Amino acid sequence: MRLKIFFVPAIFLLCNINASAQKNPVSIYNPQALFAQNFFTKNGNEFRSANGAPGPKYWQNRADYNLQATIDTVENILSCKETITYTNNSPDALSSLWLQLDQNTYRKQARSNFYSNRSSGAHTDGYQFETISIESGGNTIKANYIINDTRLQIRLPKDLPSNEKLKIHISYNYSIPGRFGGRNDFFSTKNGKIYEIAQWYPRMCVYDDLEGWSTLPFLGSGEFYCEYGDFDYTVTLPAGMIVAGSGELQNEKEVLTPVQIERLNAARKSDKTLMIRTEEEVNNTAGKKLNQKPVSWHFKMNNTRDVAFGASAAYMWDAARVNLPEGKKALAMSVYPVESAGEDAWGRATEYLKKSIEYFSEKWFVYPYPVAVNEAGIAGGMEYPGIVFDGINDKGEELYWVTAHEIGHNWFPMIVGSDERRYAFMDEGFNTFIDVYASDNFNNGEYAPKRDGEYAPGKGNPADEIIPWLKDSAAPTMMARADQFAEKYRHPIEYFKPAFGLVLLREVILGHDRFDYAFKKYIERWAYKHPSPDDFFRTMNNEAGEDLSWFWKGWFYNNWQLDLAVQSVTYPQPESKTDVAITIVNLQKMAMPCIVEIVLKEGSKQDIELPVETWLQSDTHTLRLQLPREVASVTIDPQHVLPDSNRKNNIWVSNNNNP
């Protein structure tokens, strides 16, 4: 989903504070709470190992899809014949099957209209089913099913055994929502309608070893949890329209002109963006073929959890080669109306897409799909495997940032298939984290650093910008269900806080080498699988070689604050000003490693690194040091890298600064 929180990982502003620290602060820190053992409530098992890896008997079910869709562009109705081949790889016999019906969220009585004030007031009738049948052992029978809001249950005549499969045949249609659709919509441009089609077919719910069937209803803000499989789909619509979809087009010769095919082949070899369909061609041809015989666009995408597409006669179209590690290649392309053209706007969209994929592939995990699409529309920032819907009016840094963020979702959660509907931080937060460094990398920082444009005053650093959210007693924790986040808290807690937490781990707690090794192991282990939060926490602990339970507890499970203070600077032997005792106190519930900067009277500086174990037994720690000169000042966290809730007590300044 579209990113609004931008922040800096390594650029920090210094405050000028000349007040002495308070003498006797009252601490609420409890090391027994922060460092309590048995953080993990379950032991590792044969399905999920204690080290965070999939266990030797890890399993997940599979759903392969064949979809044959047709769009009536006059009535704005999508009709589809769908076949799902569902494989039960679980050890359980399944008495029923559950499917997700996202289009039913637009019904007037849908649950999504009542849990918040997000409803637009516009509605459709949701899915209209013609037939639903099940095929097993060569026999096809009418399905016994019920519909409840955005879920459909098929009650099987006999259990589906372990390691067996069946087919579900569904014939349906629905009215495509207009602008109120959000992620599934259509709207008009001067050269015709643009359709953004996502969440358009009934999808299998996930059955896993954690929850059994994951049947949380779709309420609009919480996102998705899907099984992996192969997709073979066609979209039939009037000639003259362009379809840009997840996966790879299978019938170029049937739907493209010879000139377009020639240009596409050139783009596959070009690092420079090449036009496939120009502005002039759009203006000259839009609408002229829409009454001719319909055309079917055929796509395939393997080992994915979803597909989506855009369709319009108004699309300009450009493309460029993506260079992946080990000589692999992919194709990046953008489709957008003439209203979005221009080098300050969508003329650079493919460049942004290409560079983001190349960076994420080199840094974390290789992009697995042959094509990536950037589509301009009113969904305004939404991600699906191999395609992103970005804002039709976006330009410059905003278009770069949203492009990098949305395509970054192909790593979280399209490759690492977490449950977005329960744990939004595992996709939004992790993806925001990798975005930060992508911005630094793009064109030597052309659009860096990412800034917080909405939730903090001015352009302070993230360590300060997170403080109001930690102090807010009503703020949910990151472990709250995605749909529990009121809009006020959605970006700060789902995006900003987890991303900044990973920045703290990488920049302050673990360092780049240990963090990157462990984080990449997490991605490799759980690519195309279903990790839980514990699987991530365990992997980071084990592969970084650090028990980070205190961090997961304080930062992820709670919104605990950090407040380190210089309590006193004394000279135990009054006759000596070189034997110094510096007492630091931890006043709040969280702990962190920190830097203590000591400035001597002649101007020299000395930094002392305090590990988190400083706070393992007590809220107070005294440094006994032998220094060559008297101390002029002591500062905790001089670079402001820590989210310290009260910086005024971080500095002690001598009352006598004369040498």
N, C-alpha and C positions, 0 to 999 in steps of 0.2 A: 504494500500500500504506500501511497505517496508520503515522502519524508518531509517534515517541516522543521525538524530539529537539526541544527548544524552546530558543530563545535570544534574546538582546536585540541589536538592531542598533546602538543608539545610547545606551545607558545603561551607564556604566562606573563601577567602584568604584576609589577611590584607596587606595594602600597607604602606610603610614607607614614610610619607610625612611630611616634616619639614618646608615647606614654609607657610607663613601667607596668609590668604585669601585676595583677592583684596578688595580695600576700597569702591569703588563706582561702582559696576557692573550695567549694563543696563539690565532691565528686560523686557521681552515681554509677561509676564504672564498676562492673563485677566480672572479674576474670573467670570465675567459675561458670558464669552463664555463657560468655563468649567462647571460651575454650572447652566447654563441656564435651566429653567424648560421646561416641555412639550417635554422631550426627545422622548417619544413614540408618534408617529404621528397618531396612530389609537387607539380608545377606545376599551376596551374589548367588546365582543359581545356574542351571544348565541352559537357560534362555538368555540371561544377561549376566555377564561375569562381574566379579567384584572390582576388576580393574577398569570397568567402563566399556569393554568390548562386547559385541554380540557373543553369546555363549555358544558352546559346541552344538546345541540343539535349537538355536534361534530359528524361528520360522516367521513367515508372514504370508498372508494370502495374496492372490493375484487376480487382477481384473483386466481382461483384454476387451477392446471395444471395436465394433464396426458400426459406423454412423453414416447414414445417408440423409442429409438435410436438404431442404428446399426452402428458399425465402420468397414469399410473395411480397414484392416491393410496393405493391399498390395497397394491400390491406395490412402490410407489416406483420405478417404471420410467419413463424418458422414451424415447419412440419418435419418430422424425422422418423425414420425407421431405424431402430437401435437393436443391436445384438451384443450382449455381454457374455463373454465366456469366463465364468467364475471358478477359480480353483481353490479348494479348501486344503491348504497346507498345514492347518492347525492340527493338533492331536485330538481335537474335539469333533464329534458328530454334531452338525448344525441342523436344528429343527426349523429354523426360519432364516431369512436373509433380509437385511435392511439396506435401503437405498436413500440417498439424499435428493431432495426435490427443491432446489434453491429457488426456482421460479415461483414457488408458492409463497415466498416471502412478500410478494406484491399483492396478495389477496387482501381484501378489506379486513378480514377477521384474523389475519396472520398474527402470531405471537409478537413478531417484530414491531407491530404497530402499538404495542402496549408497554414494552419494557423500558422505553425511553421516549424522548420527544423528537426522535429522528424521522418520523414518518413525513413524507412529502404531501400526503393527502390524496395522491393519485394512485390508482390501483389497476391491476389486471385480474383475470380469472385464474391465473396460474396455469399449470399443466392441464391439458384436456387429453385424457387417455382414450384411445380407440380400442387397443387390445394389449393385454399383457399375458404372456404365456411362458412356460418353462419347458425346456427340452432336455431329456436325460435318457440315456440308453436307447436312443433312436425314437423315443416316443415324445410327442409334444402335447401338452395339456394346458388348458386355461388355468392361469394362476389364481390362487386364493389369496387375496391381498387386502390390506387396509391402508388408508392414508391418514396420517395425523400431522397436520401442519406441514412442515418441510421434510417429513420422513414417510417412507413407504415400506411396509413390512410384507414380504411374501412368506406365507405359511406353507411350508413344504408338505406334500402328502406323505413323504418319508424322509428321514434324516439324510443329509448329505454327509457321507462318511469322510473320514480323514483321507487325504491324498486322492480325492475324487473331484470331478468337475461337472458343471452343468451349464446350460445356456439359458439366458433370459432374453426373450424377444418382446420389444416394446414399440408400439406405434403411438405417436402423440403429436400434439401441436400446442403452441401458445402464442399469444399476442406479445410481440416485442415491446417492452416499455419504451416510452419516449425519453425525454431528457431526465425524467425522474428515475430511470433505471439504474443509473450509477455505473454499474459494471456490465450491464446488458442494456443497450440503448440504441436509438437512432436519432439523427438530427439532420437538418438541411444545411447545405452550403450552396453557393451560387451555381455550382456545377453538378448538384445532385445530393442525394442523401448519403450519409456515412452510417454504417452499421458497425457497432462494437458488440460482438457476440461472445459472451463467456457465461459459465455456469448454465449451459444451455441444454444439457442432457441429464437424465437421471444417472447419478454416480453411486457406486457401491460405497457404503460406509466401511470403515476399517474395523476388522475384527482382530484384536491383538491379545497378547499375554498380560496386558496391564489392566484393561477395562472390559475385556470381552468386546461386545459391540459398542462402538463410539457413536452414540445417537443424539448428541446435543443438537438442538434445533438451530437452524441458521437464522440469526437475528439481524444480520446486516453488518455489524462491525467486526465481530469475531470472524475469522476466515476459515481455513479448510484443513481437512485431514483426509487424504486419499490414498488408495492402493496404487501400486505400480503395475504397468502392463504395456502392451503394444496397441497403438491406435491406427486404424485405417478408416479415413473419413472422406466424404465428398460433400461439397456444397454446390447446389444447383441454383442458378439465378440468371437474370437476363444477360445476354451478351453485351459487352461493352463495360461490364463491371470488373474490377480487380479484386481478387481475394488474397489477402495476406494472412497466413495462418501458421500455427504451431507446426513444426515438422518440415518436411521437404515435399515440394510439389512433384507429383509423379507424371503429369501429362502436359508438360510445357508446350509440346507441339500442337495440342488440341485447343489450348486456351490463350496462347501468346502469339504475337505476330513474329515473323522471321526476324524483324529488326530488334524486337525486344529480347528474343533468344540470343541473338548475336551480342547485344549489349550486356546481358547477364553473364555470358561466357567471358566477356572482357573484364567485367567487374570481379569475377572469381580469381582473376590474376592481378588485380590492381589494388595497391594500397591507397590510392586516391579514389574518392567517391565519384562514381560515374552515374549519369542519368540513364534510367531505363525507360521512363515515361516523362516527358518534359512538360513544362507549364503550357507551352504552345500546343502540344498534342492533346492535353487535357481540355483546353479551351475549344479546340477544333472538333473534338470527337465526343465530348461528354453528352450523353442523352440521345445520341443519334442511332445507337444500336439496341436500345433497351426494349424495343418491340419485336426484335428478332427472336429466333428459337433460343431457349435457355441453354446455358453452357454449364457443365459440371467440372468443378475444380477438385482434383483428387490429391490428398495429402496422406503421408504416413509419418508416424513418429514412434520410435521404439523406446521402451524402458522409461516411460514417463508417467506422471500421475494425473495429467490433465491435458486438454488442448483448448485453444480459443482462437478466434480469428476476427479480422476486420474486413469489410467489403464496401466498395464504393466505385462509382464511375468518376468520382471527383479526385481520385488519388493521383498526385505526382508520385514518382517512384525512383529511388536511387539505391545504390549498393556499393559495397567494397569488400575486399578480402580481409579475413581475420587470420592473423598469424598466431598459431598455438605452439606450445612446446613440442619438441621432437619432430618438427616439420609438419605437424598437422595443420589443416586449414578448415575454415568455416566461412560462411557468408553473412555479413551484416547488411541489413537493408532497412530503409525507412519509407513509409507511405504517408502522405499528408496532402491537404487541399492547397490550392494556389494561395489561399489567404494566409497560409503559414510559411510560404516560401521566403527565401532571403538568407544571406550569409550570417546575419545576426540572429536568425531564428532556426527553422527546420533545415536549412541548407547545410547545417553542421551536425544534424541529428545522427547520421550514420557514423561520422567521425567520433562522436561521443560514445556511441554504442560499441564500435570497434575497439577503441582504446580501453574502455572499461572491461570488456571481455578479455582482452589481451593481458591487462594487469591482473585481474582476478585469477586467470588461468595460470599465469606465471607464479603468482604469490601463494595461491592456496590449493587449487584443484582445477584440472583442465576442463574447459567447457565441453560437454559431451555431445552436443547436438550439431547438425550440419548447418543450420540456419538460425539467425536471431533477427527479430523484427521489432522495429520501433514504429508504433502507429499513433497518429495524431487524432485526438478526439476529445470528448467531454468527460470521459471517465477520469481523465486528469491525473493519473498516477496509479496504475494497477498492474500487477504482474501475473503472468502465467508462463508455463514452460515454453521457452523459445519465442515468446512475444510479450511486449509490454505496451500498455495503453498510456500515453503521456498527453500532456495538455496542449491543445490545439493553438493556444496563444502563448505558450512558453517560449522564452528567448534567452540567449546568453547563458549566464551562470545558472539561472533557474532551470533551463532545459538540460544543461549538463548534469546538475545535481539530481534531478528527478530521473534522468536516463540512467545514470550510474547506480542510483538506488534501486530502481525497478529491475534492471537487468541483474543486479546483485542478488535479487531474490531467487535467481536461478540456482544459486548456491544454497541459500536458506530461504524457503524450505523445499525447493524443487529437486535438488540433489540430496540434501540432508533432510529427509522427510518427516519433520517434527509435526506435532499436533498443534497447529496454529489456533484452533478454537479453544484450547485449554491454556496454552503457554505462549502468549504472543511474543514474549521477550526472545524466544528461541529462533524466531525468524526476523522480526522487526529490529530487535536490539543487536543481534549478531550481524545482520546485514548493515545496519547503521555504522557499526564498528568498522567493517571492511571498507565502507564508503569513505570514511575519514582519511584513510591513507591513500585511497584511489585519487582523491582530490589533490593531495599533495603531489602525487605522481604525474597527474595529467598536464602535459605541456609545461613541465617545470613549475607547476603550481599556478597555472593561468587562473583557475577559479578557487585557489586555496587561500586561506583555510575555510573549511565549512563553518558557517556562523550560525548561532542561535538567533533566528529571525523573528521569534514570536513569544518566547516564554521568559525572557529575562531582559532587564533594562540595559540598553547600551550594548557594548561589545566586550564584556568581561570574559574571563576564562571559565572553562567548564567546571573547574573545582569550586568556583564561587556560584555559578549559575545553578548548580544542583541543590544548594543549601535550602532555598525556600521549600523545595519539595520534600526534603528530609525533615524539615521542621513542621510540615503540615500534618497534623495528627489525623486528618481525615483521608490522607492519601493512601490508596491501596498499595500492597507490596507487589513485586513482580510476579509472585506465584499465584496471584488472583486470576480467576478465569477471565479470558479476554473480554467477554461481554459485560463484565462487572465494571469496566473502566468508564466512568463518566468522561465526556469529551475533554473536560478540564485536565484530566490526568492521563489521557490516552498517550499522547506523544511524550510527555515528560517521563512516564514510568515504563511504557512499552518500548520506546525508542532510545531516549536520551540516557536514562539511568543505566540500563544494561550495557549500552555501548561504552559509556564512560567507565563503567566497572571493568570492562575488558581493557580499556586504555590504562587504567590503574594497574591491572595485572601485568600488562606488557611493559609499561614504562617505569613502574615503581616497584612492584612486588616481585615479579619473576625475571624481568629483563627480556629483551627481544628473542634471544636464542631459545631459552627454555619455553617461553610462551608459544612461539611460532611452531616449535616441534610438537608440542602437545596439542595445539589447536588444529594443526594439519592432521594429526593422528585421529582426532575426533571426526574430522570431515571424511577421511579415508575409511575409517571403521564403519561409519553410519551412512555412507553414500548409498542412496536408493533403499534405505531402511528406515525404521521408525524409532528414533532415540527418545528417551525420556529425559527430564532435567537431571536425574541422578546419573544417567549414562554420561552426560556432559561433565558433571562435577567429578565423577570418579575418574574419567579419562584425564582431565586436567590434573587432578591430584597425583595420579600414578605416573603419567608421562612427563610431568614437570618435576616429579620427585619432591612434592611439597604437600603437606596436609593443609589444605585451604578451607577446611570446614568452617573455621571462624569467619572467613570472608563470605562464603555462601550463606551462612547464617545471618550475619549482620547486614549484608548488602542486598541479597536476593530474597531471603525469607522475611527480612525486617527492613525498616527504613531507619536503622540506628545511625545516630550522628557521631561525628568525631570532633573532639575539642581538646587539643593538646595545649598546655600552657607552661610558660616558664614561671615556676613558683618562687624561686629565689636563686640568687647568686651570692655566695658567701666565701669568706676566706677563713678556714678553720684555724689557721695559725695567723693571728692578726699582724704579727711582725713580717709575715711573708705575703706578698701580693701575687705570687706565682703558684701557690698551692690553692686551687679553687674548687669549690663544690657547687655544681649546677644541678638544681632539683627541678625536675619536670613532672607534671601531673597530668593524668588523663581524666578529664572531667565528665566525658559522655560514655555511652555504651559501646561504641565501636573502637577498634584499635587499628593502627597502621604502622608499618615501618616508616621512619622519617629521617630527615637530615637536620642536624643541629649545626648552625653556622656560628662560629665564635670569631669575633673581630677583636683584635688586641689594640692597645692604645697607640702603637706605632703604625697601625693600619693593616697589618697582615691578617690573613683569614685562615681559619682551619675548619673543615667540615668533618663532622662525626656522624656516621651512619648507625642508626639504632634499628635493629631488626624488630619484627613484631613480637618476638619472644621477650622483649623488654617489658611487655605488659602481661606476661603469662601468670605472674603471682600477685601483682600489686598494681594499684593505680598510680604509684609514685616511683620514680627512679632518680637516683642521684649519681651524677658523673663526678668522679674525683680525678682531677687532672693536674699535671705539672706543666705550667706554661712559662715561656720566657718573659712575658710582660703581663701587666695588669689587663683585665678584660674591659673592653669598651662597650660591647653589646653582645647579646646572645639572641639568635633568631631561630625558631623552629620553622621548618619548611620555607626557606627563603625564596624558592622559586614558585611557591603557591601551586604545587602539583597535587596537594591533598585537599579533600573537601572538608576543611576545618571550619566549623561553624562560627568561630569567634577568633578572628585574626588579631584582635587588639591585645590578647594576652599571649601572643606568640613571641613577643619581643620584650626583652629586658635591656634597658639602657642605663649605663653607669651614671650616677649623679655627678660624677667628677670626670669629665672627658679630657681633662688636660693630661698630656703625657707626663 
